[in-house]
Amino acid sequence: MNKLIDELSSAGVGCMIDGVSFNNISYADDMVLLSPSMSALRKLLKICENYAESHGLRYNAKKSELLVFKAQNKTYENVPPIWLAGATLTQVKRFKYLGHWVTEDGTDDCDIDRERRALIVSA
């Protein structure tokens, strides 16, 4: 996985955060790709597919999802299809990563509600 992370990091595409480009968040075999555009995402996915093919691995597109963050109050209705391993990725409004909910609007309401329920149950 380290070689894949290195290939992704040197791809020259990613989201700028405080002047630094990020395009993946990885923990063990769980990975989130970050992209400022659909074309950049396609480039990152191609790198992942090439890496998998060269190492005798296959991605399970059914376990992979696409989330498009809202920019301010914009919602993107016509998102073009994104493919992984020959299958279209399902677009979602939220997904769970390492125990935390990531949502299209960037709020942590899902996590707060989950913690609130857990507190009520334990009380």
Secondary structure, DSSP 8 states (H G I E B T S, - for coil): -HHHHHHHHTSS--EEETTEEE-EEEETTEEEE--SSHHHHHHHHHHHHHHHHHTT----GGG-EEE---BTTB--S-----EETTEE-EEESEEEETTEEEETT---HHHHHHHHHHHHHH-
